Amino acid sequence: MYLSELLGVKVDLVMKKALKPHIKQHVLREVVYMSSKEIYFEAETPLKKKIRTTGGYWEFIVKVKHPIMRDKEEEVIQTLKEPDFIRQSRKDPNVYLYYREVGDKFICVVCRHLNGDGFIITTYITDRVKEGEEVWRRS
């Protein structure tokens, strides 16, 4: 799987020293560093999966993919711990979508389950629930 497929956005990987001087400052303003491997946060879901993300990847989500999620870490953790329902992706059986209703919208946290645990792929606010098999619902 290519990095751009995993992240859902176009990805350019470059070495800093390879940048031409006339574009270097422009490129560096847009950089999201992905090397940070420390766990930023982790939450256990009703499916007994520990879902985590690193600081570097969280920064990528809120800077590039879904800036509206900046400063919403607690809401994302709450959605993982106490979702209203969980759906399994139709396209990838290892991908699960955790939904929690907030007003007239939902917070959706998309995760990949691997080896008993998992990681966040993305998170966003939506008014539409994706198709897929519902695998868990709050009773």
C-alpha positions as CSV (number, residue, x, y, z in Angstrom):
1,M,0.0,0.0,0.0
2,Y,1.3,3.5,-0.9
3,L,1.5,6.2,1.8
4,S,-0.9,8.4,-0.2
5,E,-3.5,5.6,-0.3
6,L,-3.2,5.1,3.5
7,L,-3.4,8.8,4.3
8,G,-6.0,9.7,1.6
9,V,-4.0,12.7,0.3
10,K,-1.2,13.4,-2.2
11,V,2.1,12.8,-0.5
12,D,5.5,14.1,-1.5
13,L,8.5,12.8,0.4
14,V,11.7,14.8,0.1
15,M,15.0,15.3,1.8
16,K,15.3,18.8,3.2
17,K,18.7,19.2,1.5
18,A,17.3,18.3,-1.9
19,L,15.0,21.3,-2.0
20,K,16.0,24.1,-4.4
21,P,16.7,27.3,-2.6
22,H,14.0,29.3,-4.4
23,I,11.2,27.0,-3.2
24,K,12.6,25.8,0.1
25,Q,10.9,28.3,2.4
26,H,7.5,27.7,0.7
27,V,7.8,24.0,1.0
28,L,9.0,24.1,4.6
29,R,5.9,26.1,5.6
30,E,3.7,23.2,4.5
31,V,5.7,20.4,6.1
32,V,4.1,17.9,8.4
33,Y,6.8,15.8,10.1
34,M,5.8,12.1,10.4
35,S,8.8,10.8,12.2
36,S,7.4,11.2,15.7
37,K,6.7,7.7,17.0
38,E,5.6,8.6,20.6
39,I,2.0,7.8,21.4
40,Y,0.0,11.0,21.6
41,F,-3.2,9.4,22.9
42,E,-4.7,6.0,23.1
43,A,-8.3,4.8,23.9
44,E,-9.9,1.4,24.4
45,T,-13.0,0.8,22.4
46,P,-16.1,-1.3,23.1
47,L,-14.6,-3.9,20.7
48,K,-11.7,-4.2,23.2
49,K,-9.2,-2.6,20.8
50,K,-6.6,-0.1,21.9
51,I,-6.6,2.6,19.2
52,R,-3.7,5.1,19.2
53,T,-2.1,7.8,17.2
54,T,1.2,9.5,17.4
55,G,1.8,13.2,17.8
56,G,3.2,13.5,14.3
57,Y,0.2,11.8,12.7
58,W,-2.3,13.8,14.7
59,E,-0.6,17.0,13.5
60,F,-1.0,15.7,10.0
61,I,-4.7,15.1,10.4
62,V,-5.4,18.5,11.9
63,K,-3.1,20.4,9.6
64,V,-3.7,18.7,6.2
65,K,-6.7,16.4,6.2
66,H,-9.3,17.9,8.6
67,P,-8.2,21.2,10.2
68,I,-11.7,21.4,11.9
69,M,-10.5,18.7,14.2
70,R,-7.8,20.8,15.8
71,D,-8.2,20.9,19.6
72,K,-10.8,18.1,19.5
73,E,-8.6,15.3,20.9
74,E,-10.9,14.8,23.9
75,E,-14.0,14.4,21.6
76,V,-12.1,11.9,19.5
77,I,-11.1,9.9,22.5
78,Q,-14.7,10.0,23.8
79,T,-15.9,8.8,20.4
80,L,-13.5,5.8,20.6
81,K,-14.4,5.0,24.2
82,E,-18.1,5.6,24.0
83,P,-19.4,5.6,20.4
84,D,-23.1,5.5,19.6
85,F,-22.3,2.9,17.0
86,I,-19.5,1.3,15.0
87,R,-19.5,0.2,11.4
88,Q,-17.1,-2.0,9.4
89,S,-15.9,-0.6,6.1
90,R,-17.4,-2.2,3.0
91,K,-14.1,-1.7,1.2
92,D,-11.6,-2.9,3.8
93,P,-12.6,-5.5,6.5
94,N,-9.8,-4.1,8.8
95,V,-11.2,-0.6,8.8
96,Y,-13.8,0.5,11.3
97,L,-15.7,3.8,11.6
98,Y,-16.6,4.9,15.1
99,Y,-19.5,7.4,15.3
100,R,-20.8,9.6,18.1
101,E,-23.6,12.1,17.7
102,V,-22.9,15.7,18.6
103,G,-25.8,17.9,18.0
104,D,-27.1,17.4,14.5
105,K,-23.8,15.9,13.3
106,F,-21.5,13.0,14.0
107,I,-17.9,12.8,14.9
108,C,-16.4,9.9,12.9
109,V,-13.1,8.3,13.8
110,V,-11.8,5.9,11.1
111,C,-9.4,3.3,12.4
112,R,-7.5,0.3,11.1
113,H,-7.5,-2.7,13.4
114,L,-4.3,-4.7,13.4
115,N,-2.9,-7.4,15.6
116,G,-5.5,-6.9,18.4
117,D,-5.1,-3.1,18.5
118,G,-5.3,-0.3,15.9
119,F,-4.5,3.2,14.8
120,I,-6.5,6.2,13.6
121,I,-6.5,6.8,9.9
122,T,-8.6,10.0,10.0
123,T,-11.3,11.7,11.9
124,Y,-13.9,14.3,10.8
125,I,-17.3,15.8,11.5
126,T,-20.1,14.7,9.2
127,D,-23.9,14.7,8.8
128,R,-23.9,11.4,6.9
129,V,-23.1,8.0,8.0
130,K,-21.0,5.8,5.6
131,E,-22.4,2.5,4.4
132,G,-21.0,-0.6,6.0
133,E,-22.1,-3.3,8.4
134,E,-23.0,-2.1,11.8
135,V,-20.9,-4.3,14.2
136,W,-21.8,-2.6,17.5
137,R,-24.4,-0.2,18.9
138,R,-24.8,1.4,22.3
139,S,-27.7,-0.2,24.1
